[in-house]
């Protein structure tokens, strides 16, 4: 027990010395919410100077009682100083008035009348300080309530963000010949972007990227519903057009006309070296051809899902070769703006993809994000999602940056 006491003493002494060294009094003159004002004695000194000034004027004007002028410095003091000190200053004011005014008066005032006058002034000044103190206490209580509600809201948002991250892929599909890397960065804690990839069979993987209209919690809720529906549809033996049709029916039934989802679903068969995809109003993905150095846009073939009860889409097919790169993204990348409201745009994105086509999927994804972040000063106005697929069908190594 003695060792514990000595340890506490050793720990407390440096804290006290540090407080004295920093000029922080152990018993502060200020209220807690303004205790950060430095130097802490300055408001107290100013209030005392104002009281002394009123007392001097009260001393000079002997023919008229100026006791109620003390209301001004006491009001200012009640705003900054501790409650005990504010009430103590009231007695100081009354004493100043009693000694500097009553004894110097040219006419004698009856003792009882003088006591009544001083007591009434004391009650009046005390009432004024009390009202101000009560008002300040209510304001402090309101601020604490708002801060507590804000903290609770931030905890709820963080919990929602954790739940949202559960819908994102935690690993990479073990499909020989394909290298994948993806990221999702919400703009406001939770977001409306979603991406996923999961194996269909031993040599085929399905890739999904989606963007819910809007931001924040409403978009995040609809994103979660979309992610859950896509996972359920992936477990059924349906082609992509049937998946999109079922997903559109489900989303349309739970959303209004202002809530819709842009979606791009793709399937890559590493054995047949083919790509099939359906783009429902989403940003066109980029297909870089390693042999020719050309970029192909995987354009939309139907409207976003959730807008109408029926969705008529077309499926597009492409052949793939070793070295080809696919880049999926959301509009948070291309619409990132710099200080002069200029967008990052497709041209800069395409240039970044072409210049980094020999990199690994992870490094190319990082390059794309860094290029957009540098362009907009790391101040994205929308959720940012990037998914890169590198075709290494013959097992050729990729370059690391």
CORLIN-V600816 format. One record per residue. N is the residue number from 1. RES is the residue in three letters. SS is DSSP state (hx for helix, st for strand, lp for the rest). PSI is psi in degrees with one decimal (999 if undefined). OMEGA is omega in degrees with one decimal (999 if undefined). Layout:
BEGIN
n	res	ss	psi	omega
N	RES	SS	PSI	OMEGA
N	RES	SS	PSI	OMEGA
END
This chain:
BEGIN
n	res	ss	psi	omega
1	UNK	lp	-41.6	-179.7
2	UNK	hx	-36.1	177.6
3	UNK	hx	-38.2	178.9
4	UNK	hx	-43.3	179.0
5	UNK	hx	-45.6	179.4
6	UNK	hx	-36.9	179.3
7	UNK	hx	-42.1	178.9
8	UNK	hx	-42.1	179.4
9	UNK	hx	-44.2	179.8
10	UNK	hx	-36.5	180.0
11	UNK	hx	-31.7	-176.1
12	UNK	hx	-34.7	-178.1
13	UNK	hx	-46.8	177.1
14	UNK	hx	-35.2	179.6
15	UNK	hx	-41.1	178.6
16	UNK	hx	-43.3	179.7
17	UNK	hx	-37.3	179.4
18	UNK	hx	-37.4	178.2
19	UNK	hx	-43.6	178.7
20	UNK	hx	-38.8	-178.5
21	UNK	hx	-32.7	180.0
22	UNK	lp	0.8	178.1
23	UNK	lp	22.0	179.8
24	UNK	lp	110.8	-179.6
25	UNK	lp	146.8	180.0
26	UNK	lp	-32.4	175.5
27	UNK	lp	99.5	-173.4
28	UNK	lp	145.7	175.6
29	UNK	lp	-19.2	-173.2
30	UNK	st	160.7	172.7
31	UNK	lp	161.0	-173.1
32	UNK	hx	-39.5	-175.2
33	UNK	hx	-11.8	175.9
34	UNK	hx	17.7	-177.2
35	UNK	lp	-13.6	-179.8
36	UNK	lp	-6.7	179.3
37	UNK	lp	129.5	-179.1
38	UNK	lp	135.1	-3.3
39	UNK	lp	146.3	-173.2
40	UNK	lp	-21.3	-178.2
41	UNK	lp	-11.4	-174.5
42	UNK	hx	-48.0	178.0
43	UNK	hx	-37.8	-180.0
44	UNK	hx	-42.4	179.5
45	UNK	hx	-41.0	179.3
46	UNK	hx	-40.1	177.5
47	UNK	hx	-42.7	177.1
48	UNK	hx	-40.2	178.5
49	UNK	hx	-39.9	178.2
50	UNK	hx	-40.4	177.6
51	UNK	hx	-41.4	178.2
52	UNK	hx	-37.7	178.3
53	UNK	hx	-44.1	177.0
54	UNK	hx	-40.7	179.1
55	UNK	hx	-38.0	179.0
56	UNK	hx	-43.2	177.0
57	UNK	hx	-40.3	178.2
58	UNK	hx	-32.6	178.2
59	UNK	hx	-36.8	-179.0
60	UNK	hx	-42.0	-178.4
61	UNK	lp	84.8	-174.6
62	UNK	lp	-16.6	-176.3
63	UNK	lp	-6.1	-176.5
64	UNK	lp	135.6	179.2
65	UNK	lp	123.8	179.1
66	UNK	lp	27.8	-174.4
67	UNK	hx	-29.7	-176.2
68	UNK	hx	-7.2	173.0
69	UNK	hx	-19.1	177.7
70	UNK	hx	-11.9	-179.2
71	UNK	hx	-38.5	-176.9
72	UNK	hx	-55.8	178.8
73	UNK	hx	-33.0	178.6
74	UNK	hx	-35.7	177.1
75	UNK	hx	-45.6	177.5
76	UNK	hx	-41.9	179.7
77	UNK	hx	-38.6	179.8
78	UNK	hx	-23.4	180.0
79	UNK	hx	-32.5	-174.0
80	UNK	hx	-36.6	-169.2
81	UNK	st	161.3	176.5
82	UNK	lp	155.2	-175.6
83	UNK	hx	-42.9	-178.5
84	UNK	hx	-39.8	-179.3
85	UNK	hx	-38.6	179.3
86	UNK	hx	-44.6	178.8
87	UNK	hx	-34.3	176.9
88	UNK	hx	-34.2	178.2
89	UNK	hx	-26.0	176.4
90	UNK	hx	-45.8	178.1
91	UNK	hx	-36.9	177.3
92	UNK	hx	-42.2	179.2
93	UNK	hx	-43.3	-179.8
94	UNK	hx	-39.7	178.7
95	UNK	hx	-41.6	176.1
96	UNK	hx	-46.4	-179.3
97	UNK	hx	-40.0	-176.8
98	UNK	hx	-45.4	-175.1
99	UNK	hx	-37.1	-174.5
100	UNK	hx	-12.6	-177.2
101	UNK	hx	-48.3	-172.4
102	UNK	hx	-43.6	-176.1
103	UNK	lp	-25.9	-178.0
104	UNK	lp	3.2	-178.3
105	UNK	lp	136.4	-178.6
106	UNK	lp	-19.2	178.5
107	UNK	lp	145.0	-179.0
108	UNK	lp	130.9	178.8
109	UNK	lp	137.0	-179.5
110	UNK	lp	138.7	-175.2
111	UNK	hx	-42.5	-179.7
112	UNK	hx	-41.2	178.1
113	UNK	hx	-38.7	179.6
114	UNK	hx	-40.0	178.3
115	UNK	hx	-41.8	178.6
116	UNK	hx	-42.2	179.7
117	UNK	hx	-44.0	-178.8
118	UNK	hx	-38.9	178.8
119	UNK	hx	-40.7	177.8
120	UNK	hx	-40.1	176.6
121	UNK	hx	-39.8	178.1
122	UNK	hx	-44.3	179.8
123	UNK	hx	-40.5	-179.6
124	UNK	hx	-47.9	-180.0
125	UNK	hx	-39.4	178.4
126	UNK	hx	-39.5	179.4
127	UNK	hx	-42.6	179.7
128	UNK	hx	-47.6	179.6
129	UNK	hx	-39.0	179.6
130	UNK	hx	-44.9	-179.8
131	UNK	hx	-42.9	179.8
132	UNK	hx	-43.0	179.0
133	UNK	hx	-41.2	178.7
134	UNK	hx	-40.7	178.6
135	UNK	hx	-43.6	179.5
136	UNK	hx	-40.0	178.3
137	UNK	hx	-41.1	178.6
138	UNK	hx	-38.1	177.2
139	UNK	hx	-43.1	178.4
140	UNK	hx	-40.8	178.6
141	UNK	hx	-40.2	178.4
142	UNK	hx	-42.2	179.0
143	UNK	hx	-42.1	178.6
144	UNK	hx	-39.7	178.9
145	UNK	hx	-44.0	179.0
146	UNK	hx	-42.3	179.0
147	UNK	hx	-39.3	178.6
148	UNK	hx	-42.8	177.5
149	UNK	hx	-38.1	177.8
150	UNK	hx	-42.6	179.4
151	UNK	hx	-40.6	177.7
152	UNK	hx	-40.4	178.9
153	UNK	hx	-41.6	178.3
154	UNK	hx	-37.3	176.8
155	UNK	hx	-41.2	178.8
156	UNK	hx	-40.8	178.9
157	UNK	hx	-41.3	178.3
158	UNK	hx	-39.7	176.7
159	UNK	hx	-41.2	177.1
160	UNK	hx	-38.3	178.1
161	UNK	hx	-38.7	177.8
162	UNK	hx	-41.3	177.8
163	UNK	hx	-40.6	-179.9
164	UNK	hx	-38.0	-179.6
165	UNK	hx	-21.0	177.8
166	UNK	hx	-24.7	179.6
167	UNK	lp	-14.2	178.8
168	UNK	lp	152.8	-177.6
169	UNK	lp	135.3	-179.5
170	UNK	lp	-18.4	179.4
171	UNK	lp	-172.7	-179.7
172	UNK	lp	139.7	-178.8
173	UNK	lp	138.8	-178.4
174	UNK	lp	69.2	178.1
175	UNK	lp	114.8	-178.9
176	UNK	lp	133.4	177.4
177	UNK	lp	-4.3	179.9
178	UNK	st	134.7	177.0
179	UNK	st	122.5	-174.4
180	UNK	st	148.5	174.2
181	UNK	st	134.5	-178.4
182	UNK	st	157.2	177.9
183	UNK	st	152.2	174.6
184	UNK	st	122.4	-179.0
185	UNK	st	104.9	179.9
186	UNK	lp	148.1	-178.9
187	UNK	lp	-26.1	-175.1
188	UNK	lp	53.9	177.3
189	UNK	lp	-60.7	173.4
190	UNK	lp	153.3	-175.5
191	UNK	lp	-177.9	-176.9
192	UNK	lp	9.1	177.2
193	UNK	st	154.0	179.7
194	UNK	st	140.1	171.7
195	UNK	st	156.0	-179.6
196	UNK	st	158.7	171.9
197	UNK	st	137.0	-177.9
198	UNK	st	148.2	-177.1
199	UNK	st	139.5	173.2
200	UNK	lp	-42.0	174.0
201	UNK	lp	-162.5	-172.7
202	UNK	lp	-21.0	-176.3
203	UNK	lp	7.0	-178.1
204	UNK	st	134.4	176.2
205	UNK	st	146.3	177.4
206	UNK	st	136.6	-178.1
207	UNK	st	135.2	-178.7
208	UNK	st	134.6	170.1
209	UNK	st	136.9	-174.5
210	UNK	st	156.1	179.1
211	UNK	st	117.8	179.3
212	UNK	st	137.0	177.7
213	UNK	lp	132.2	-179.5
214	UNK	lp	-178.4	-178.0
215	UNK	lp	172.2	172.1
216	UNK	hx	-154.8	-172.6
217	UNK	hx	-45.5	179.8
218	UNK	hx	-43.3	178.7
219	UNK	hx	-37.4	-179.8
220	UNK	hx	-38.3	178.9
221	UNK	hx	-43.5	178.7
222	UNK	hx	-33.9	175.5
223	UNK	hx	-42.5	179.8
224	UNK	hx	-40.6	177.4
225	UNK	hx	-40.1	178.4
226	UNK	hx	-44.5	-179.6
227	UNK	hx	-43.5	179.6
228	UNK	hx	-40.2	179.7
229	UNK	hx	-39.3	179.0
230	UNK	hx	-39.3	177.6
231	UNK	hx	-40.7	179.5
232	UNK	hx	-42.3	-179.6
233	UNK	hx	-31.4	-179.9
234	UNK	hx	-24.1	-179.8
235	UNK	lp	-10.4	178.0
236	UNK	lp	153.5	-179.2
237	UNK	lp	75.6	179.8
238	UNK	lp	152.7	174.0
239	UNK	lp	174.7	-173.7
240	UNK	hx	-37.4	179.6
241	UNK	hx	-39.7	177.0
242	UNK	hx	-38.0	176.9
243	UNK	hx	-46.5	-179.6
244	UNK	hx	-40.3	179.4
245	UNK	hx	-44.9	179.1
246	UNK	hx	-40.9	179.8
247	UNK	hx	-40.6	179.0
248	UNK	hx	-41.9	178.9
249	UNK	hx	-43.5	-179.4
250	UNK	hx	-44.7	-179.2
251	UNK	hx	-41.0	-179.7
252	UNK	hx	-31.3	-178.1
253	UNK	hx	-20.7	-176.7
254	UNK	hx	3.1	-177.7
255	UNK	lp	164.1	177.1
256	UNK	lp	-174.1	-176.0
257	UNK	lp	-18.7	179.7
258	UNK	lp	-8.7	-178.4
259	UNK	lp	117.2	177.5
260	UNK	lp	172.2	-175.0
261	UNK	st	125.3	168.6
262	UNK	st	138.1	-169.9
263	UNK	st	138.7	172.0
264	UNK	st	118.9	179.5
265	UNK	st	131.0	-179.3
266	UNK	st	148.1	174.8
267	UNK	st	128.7	-180.0
268	UNK	st	121.8	177.0
269	UNK	st	106.0	-176.9
270	UNK	lp	-21.6	179.4
271	UNK	lp	-47.1	179.1
272	UNK	lp	-12.1	-178.7
273	UNK	lp	52.5	179.9
274	UNK	st	156.1	176.5
275	UNK	st	128.9	172.9
276	UNK	st	138.3	-177.4
277	UNK	st	158.2	174.1
278	UNK	st	122.8	-179.1
279	UNK	st	113.7	-179.2
280	UNK	st	79.1	175.3
281	UNK	st	11.4	-177.2
282	UNK	lp	164.0	175.4
283	UNK	lp	137.5	-179.0
284	UNK	lp	123.1	175.5
285	UNK	st	160.7	-178.2
286	UNK	st	131.5	175.3
287	UNK	st	107.0	179.4
288	UNK	st	124.7	179.2
289	UNK	lp	114.0	-177.5
290	UNK	lp	-32.6	-176.1
291	UNK	lp	-40.6	-175.7
292	UNK	lp	-14.8	-176.6
293	UNK	lp	13.5	-179.4
294	UNK	lp	156.6	176.7
295	UNK	st	130.0	175.8
296	UNK	st	133.1	179.0
297	UNK	st	127.7	176.7
298	UNK	st	80.1	-170.6
299	UNK	lp	165.4	179.7
300	UNK	lp	144.8	178.4
301	UNK	lp	-1.2	179.1
302	UNK	st	164.3	-177.9
303	UNK	lp	167.1	177.1
304	UNK	lp	154.9	-179.0
305	UNK	st	148.6	-179.9
306	UNK	lp	-8.8	-178.4
307	UNK	lp	-37.3	-178.5
308	UNK	lp	157.3	-177.9
309	UNK	lp	-19.8	179.9
310	UNK	lp	140.0	-179.1
311	UNK	lp	113.8	179.3
312	UNK	lp	111.4	-174.8
313	UNK	lp	165.2	175.2
314	UNK	lp	143.6	177.8
315	UNK	lp	135.6	-179.0
316	UNK	st	143.8	-179.1
317	UNK	st	144.4	177.8
318	UNK	st	148.8	172.5
319	UNK	st	146.9	-178.8
320	UNK	lp	154.7	176.6
321	UNK	lp	163.9	177.4
322	UNK	lp	132.3	-179.1
323	UNK	lp	-14.7	177.3
324	UNK	lp	147.3	-177.7
325	UNK	st	134.3	174.3
326	UNK	st	133.0	-179.7
327	UNK	st	115.0	175.2
328	UNK	st	146.2	-176.6
329	UNK	st	169.0	173.4
330	UNK	lp	170.7	-174.0
331	UNK	hx	-7.9	174.1
332	UNK	hx	-22.9	178.2
333	UNK	hx	-56.8	-174.7
334	UNK	hx	-25.4	-178.5
335	UNK	lp	9.6	174.4
336	UNK	lp	130.5	-173.4
337	UNK	st	145.0	174.4
338	UNK	lp	-168.0	-173.9
339	UNK	lp	-19.6	-179.9
340	UNK	lp	22.6	176.4
341	UNK	lp	29.9	175.2
342	UNK	lp	133.1	-176.7
343	UNK	st	151.7	176.5
344	UNK	lp	-47.4	168.3
345	UNK	hx	167.6	-178.9
346	UNK	hx	-33.6	-176.7
347	UNK	hx	-45.8	179.7
348	UNK	hx	-37.8	177.8
349	UNK	hx	-44.8	-179.7
350	UNK	hx	-40.6	179.0
351	UNK	hx	-39.7	178.7
352	UNK	hx	-40.8	179.7
353	UNK	hx	-44.6	-178.5
354	UNK	hx	-42.3	-178.5
355	UNK	hx	-24.2	-178.7
356	UNK	lp	20.0	-175.7
357	UNK	lp	-24.1	-179.1
358	UNK	lp	-7.1	-179.4
359	UNK	st	168.7	173.5
360	UNK	lp	164.2	-179.7
361	UNK	hx	-40.3	-179.7
362	UNK	hx	-45.0	-177.8
363	UNK	hx	-36.9	178.0
364	UNK	hx	-41.2	176.3
365	UNK	hx	-43.9	179.3
366	UNK	hx	-40.3	178.3
367	UNK	hx	-41.6	179.6
368	UNK	hx	-45.7	179.7
369	UNK	hx	-45.2	-179.1
370	UNK	hx	-38.1	179.2
371	UNK	hx	-43.6	178.6
372	UNK	hx	-39.6	-179.7
373	UNK	hx	-41.8	177.2
374	UNK	hx	-35.7	-178.1
375	UNK	hx	-42.8	-175.7
376	UNK	hx	7.4	-179.4
377	UNK	lp	29.9	179.5
378	UNK	lp	29.5	-179.8
379	UNK	lp	81.4	-179.1
380	UNK	lp	135.8	178.3
381	UNK	lp	-9.8	-177.5
382	UNK	lp	166.1	177.2
383	UNK	lp	145.2	-178.4
384	UNK	st	122.8	177.7
385	UNK	st	131.7	-179.8
386	UNK	st	133.1	177.9
387	UNK	st	124.1	-176.8
388	UNK	st	134.5	176.5
389	UNK	st	124.5	179.3
390	UNK	st	128.8	-179.0
391	UNK	st	110.2	177.5
392	UNK	lp	61.6	-172.9
393	UNK	lp	-34.0	-178.4
394	UNK	lp	9.8	178.2
395	UNK	lp	20.8	179.1
396	UNK	lp	142.2	-177.9
397	UNK	lp	154.2	175.9
398	UNK	lp	157.1	-177.3
399	UNK	st	136.9	176.3
400	UNK	lp	139.7	-178.8
401	UNK	lp	999	999
END
